[in-house]
Amino acid sequence: MAGSCKNDLDGVGAVVASSRLLPLITDSVQSTLRPELLDVIEYRKSGLSVNWIIGCPLDCSYCVRHLFDNFEMRVPRALMREEEAVDRLLTHPHFEPGVTPIQLLNRATDPMLQAVKPHLFNMLRLLDERGLTNHVLVISRWHVNAEDCAVLNSFQNIKVTLLITHSGINDERVEPVDSNIAATSLRTAFEHADRYRTVLYWRPIVPGLNDSDEHISRALELSSYAHATVFTGLFYKDQIRDYYVSNGLPEPYETGARRKVFPEALERRILAAAKARPAGGSPLFRKTSCGVTYAHGVADYNGHFGIRELCDICPASQLALCAKAWTPPNTPEVAAMAEVLGGKLVTINERAVVVAGLDEQRRYRLQHHFGYQIHDINKPHLAHRHGRAETGWPAPQEVS
């Protein structure tokens, strides 16, 4: 899978040549896909996720494609063209210009694949030409070259962040993609960054697989080639666990989990190693939006400042930015918006707004609008766990 990824754009502002367009998925194939795959706009914590292309050959065993029953789709195909995807995004009821973060192609393919990259760049161009100033997140573990960086630097309005996924996993059964590809891409992207920002997405970190002192030291060295570093664990949902079991892969945990698994002891080791490292590496963050916004010099759009134990590793400069922007929202305004979305306001406290009757997508809509954490009364957040699964953590202390 290694090799040179050449930029497929004939000039920074060019439209993808029709001869190079990915074929559209036929109606007969579409009829076999899960409805979630056909809904190309999905709200996630880091923004509205736009997934108009599906199919990936990289075969990482823990990929979220297992959740959509399309892990075997290895050839990228388009559900629609970028123009239609942009229109769907900008007319989505949850989209707010200048506010809503956007993620591109983070659910069912890698955006830097040679066949996918021209479509990514075209989408970025279309968003930028609309004059949008929203954050746009692009997540990849594949090849990034200097020509790609020139394209990413060309956008004048959108705030582009390139998050390079690096795990250091060397068990090809678990992750067949050589982590050196991501390491090289990270260095290249950081060296050429001007208007965009680069984040080391250190994930998934799994006990017994890539948590040795050597793995941790290597990742911390790489953090010098990023504006920020985000570290996190493994989504080990039941569908992913089923794949591990059926393929005889070493199971990292005994059970699946709704949230990412990241044991407390592992976090302590990483933070201790980061504290002891020589000066020069980028700061570590527990949450994606914290790393992205630090890299751009703005306050966290998810309002994590209310969860103060999350912030104990943040640079003082970022804490000051977030503190200035963090304000408990107006109660009548939150109540009215929650009602419009089909739920109700329960309370507003010093950590979060607590609501009832709203699913994740609608809670994220509120969260990004107000820049304040929005929690479900039936899924309380637990102190110091940072939204992670209970595996590897002490008895919980419920706080909201």
Secondary structure, DSSP 4 states (H G I P E B T S, - for coil): --S------SSTTPPPPGGGPPPBPPHHHHTTS-HHHH--EEEETTEEEE--EE--S---TT-GGGGGT-TT--S-EESS-HHHHHHHHHTSTT--TTTS-EEES-SSS-TTSTTTHHHHHHHHHHHHHTT---EEEEEESS---HHHHHHHHT-SSSEEEEEEEE-----TTT--S-HHHHHHHHHHHHHH-SSSEEEEEE----TTTS-SHHHHHHHHHHGGGSSEEEE--B---HHHHHHHHHTTPPPSSSS--SS-B--HHHHHHHHHHHHHSPTTSPPEESSHHHHHHHHHTS--TT-GGGSGGGGGGS-HHHHHHHHHH--PPPHHHHHHHHHHTT-EEEEE-SS-EEEES--HHHHHHHHHHHTS-EEETTS--BTTTTT--STT--S--B--
